[in-house]
């Protein structure tokens, strides 16, 4: 079984700068319960998960899909992901895109990327860096390109992602 819920809860907690006990207090659960959710030892109830996911900026549909996927045995995940990808392509009429371009507010954008469990670790580390956000002021379209074009090559380093963002920014500026 996957642990997207745990990763999402941990990223959300870290984006708030809270301890496990502090986050637990926000949702009337203990710090050790948050620890168990983050590590994937147990899953929160659907009701609790939907509250946390809403606060983390996930849509109800995506939250429910995460909850279902995390409950599935590994042997069914490939089939589920294939069906999910096909449904999304049909729904949007185009290939899957991260969709961070819709975020106008930089803090909302940062919160959204920090809660995305599909991002590689070094990219998440880059997005956690306050200095990166204050110096580079990345926009949603740049992050979409970074994830769509560069992250698909595999897990790079934080510096590689920073350099890739600079290059993407130059190409985006050329299109204006």
N, C-alpha and C positions, 0 to 999 in steps of 0.2 A: 504494500500500500504506500501511496505517496505521502508527502508531508507539506503540501503547499500551504495548508492552513497554518501550520507551525511556523513556516518561514515568513508568511505574511504577518502573523502576530508579532514575531520577533522584529521584523523590519519596521512595523508600525510603532512598536514600543521604543525602538532605538531612535526613530525619527522624532518622537516626542521627548526624548531624553529622560525617560522614566525607568525606574527599576521594575523588576517583576512584581514586587510587592505593591508598588505605586499603581501599576497598570491593573493589577488584580483588584485593588481597592476601588478603581473606577467602575468595575463591573461586578462588584460584590462577590469576588472569588479570592482565594489566597494566592500569594506569590508562588508557592510550590505548584499550584494548579497551572499557573501561567508557564512555569518551567516545563511541566509535563506536556502542555499543549505545544510549546515551541520545539521540544525535542521529538514530538510525535509519539510519545508513550501512550497518550490518550487524546481523544478529540473532544472539543467542547460540544455542548448540546447545540442543536441547530439554532435555537433561539439566541443563545449567547453568541455563537459565531456570527449570526446575521447582524447583531448589534455592533460587534467589534469590526466586522467587515465594512459596515456602513460608515462608521467613524473613520476607518482607514481609507475611505474613498472608493471602495469597490461598489459596482452596481449590484442590485439584488440578484440578477441573473448570473453574473459571474461568481458571486459569493456562493450561490446554491450549487453551481457546477463544481467549484472547488471542494465543497463539502461532500458531494456525491463522489467525485474522483478520489478523494482521500479515503473513502470508505471501501472502494473497490479493491479486490485482490489484484496484484500486479499483472497477472495473466490477461486481465480484461482491459487494462489501461490503454494498450496500443489500439484496440478496437474503438474504445471510447474517444481517444484523441483523434482518430481518423474521422469518426462520425462528427465530432465537434468541429473539426477543420472544414469538412464539407459543408456543414450547416452554415458556418460563418461565411464561407465563400458565396453560397447561394443567397444568404441574407444581404450581404453587402454588394454582391455583383463583382467583386474584385478579390485579389489575394489578400490574405490576412496582413493587417498593418497595426502596429502598436497603438497609434491614435493619440499621441501626446500633443499633437498640433492643436487640439481643441482647448488646451489649457492656456489661458491668457495670464493668469496670476502665477508668478514664479514660485511662490510658496506652495500653492496647490499642485503645481507641476512637480516640485521637489518631493512633496508628500506622496504623490502618485507613483513616481519612479522608485522611491524607497520601499514601497509596499508591493512592488511587482516581483513575484517569486521566480519568474522566468529569466531574470537577468543574471549574467555571469557575475561571480563574486568580485573580481577586480573592478567591474563597471559600477557595482553597488558601492564599493569603497570610494570610488571617484565621486559618486553622487552624494555620499555622506560628508564629503569635505566642504566645510564652510568657505574656505578660501577659493575653491573652484567656483562655487556659485557667485561669490562676490566679484571675482576677476573676470570670469568668462560669461556670466549671465546667459546661460544656454536657453534657447527657445525650444518649444515643443517640436517644431519641424526638424530642428537639428538633432534632437534626441531620437526622433522617429528614424531619421536616416542613419544615425549611429547604430541603433539597434538592428534595423533592417538590413543594412549593408555590411557593417563591420562585425557585429557580434556573431553573425552566422558563420564566420571563419573559425570560430573557436575561442577559447578563453585566452585573452591577451593580458597584458599588464595594465595597470592604471595609467602609466605614462603613454602607452600605445593608444589607449582610448582617448586621452587628452589630445594627443597629436592628431588622431583621426577626426576629432571634433573640429579642430582648427581647419583641417583640409575640407571637411564637409561645409563648414561656414563659408569658405571661399567659393565653393561651387554654388551654394545657395545664393550668395550675394551676386554671382554672375547672372543668375536667372532673373534677378529683379529688374 
